[in-house]
Amino acid sequence: MSRRCELTGKGPMTGNNVSHAHNKTRRRFLPNLQDVTLQSDVLGRSFKFRVSSAALRTVDHRGGLDAFMARAKDAELSAAALKVKKAIADANA
């Protein structure tokens, strides 16, 4: 299971641990991923995603999964999220 947000594409970043003596060692900053179930109002069913906390706040801010998917870029979404986006677009049309 990759450490990548399915809705925003946010993944691990790299940087340095810096000690008091200013020694630098490489480290990874991992995104805060949560397993969540999001409800689609248009389709009337729920979907499980592995989402970062920042993406979860964005979904709430935009008014739910359907509104988020309408504005989301295809390049950032995972394969499963792309299927959901297409299903929501077909149901709205």
N, C-alpha and C positions, 0 to 999 in steps of 0.2 A: 504494500500500500504506500503510494508516494505521499510525501508531505507537501501537498499542493492543494490550495483551495479550489473547489470545483466551480465556483461562481466567479471568482476574480482572477484566478491564476496565480495568486500570491504564493511564493515558495520560499525556501531557505535562502538566507543571505550570509555572507561571510564577513569576518572582521577580526579584530585582535582582542585577546585578554591582555590588559596592561597592568602589571604588578606595581607595587609601591616603588620598586627599584627601576621601574620603567622598562622591564623586560616584556617583549611582545611575543605571544604565542597565538597561532591561528585558532579560531573558533567558528561555530555556526550559530546564527540566530534563526531559530525555527519559528514559523508562524503559529499562532494560537488556534489550532484546529479543533473543532467540535463536531461530533456526529449529531445532526439535527434532522427532524422531519418537518418539512415545509408543506403547507396546504395550498393547493391551487383552487381558486374560486371558480374559474372558468371550466376546468376539467372535472371538478368535484372529487378530487382524490388527493392523496398526499404522496410526497416523494422524499426519499432519504438522501441526504448529501453530506459530504465532509467539508465544512465551511469554516473560514476564519471568523473570529469574533467581529472584526471590522466589517466583513461582508454581511454578517447577520444584522448589524446595526443599519447598514445601507438598505437591506431588504425591508426592514421595518420603516425606515425613513421614506422610502419610495412608495410604500402602501401595499406591500405584500409581494409574493413570488411572481404573480402575473405582471405587475407593473415593473418589477426589476428586470424580468426577462425581456420585456418589450424594449428596454433601453440598453441591454447588455450587448457587448461586442462578441461576435462569434469566436474570435481568436482567443478570448480569455476563458471561454466556457469549456468544460470537459465534454467528452462524447455523450455521456448520459444527460448532462444539462442541455446540450444542443438538441437532443431528441425531445426533451420537455419543452424547450423554446419553440420548436417547430410545431408540436402538438397544440400549444397554446395559441400560436399564430393561426393555425388551421381552424381552431374552434372559434376564434374571434372573427374570421373572414366569412 
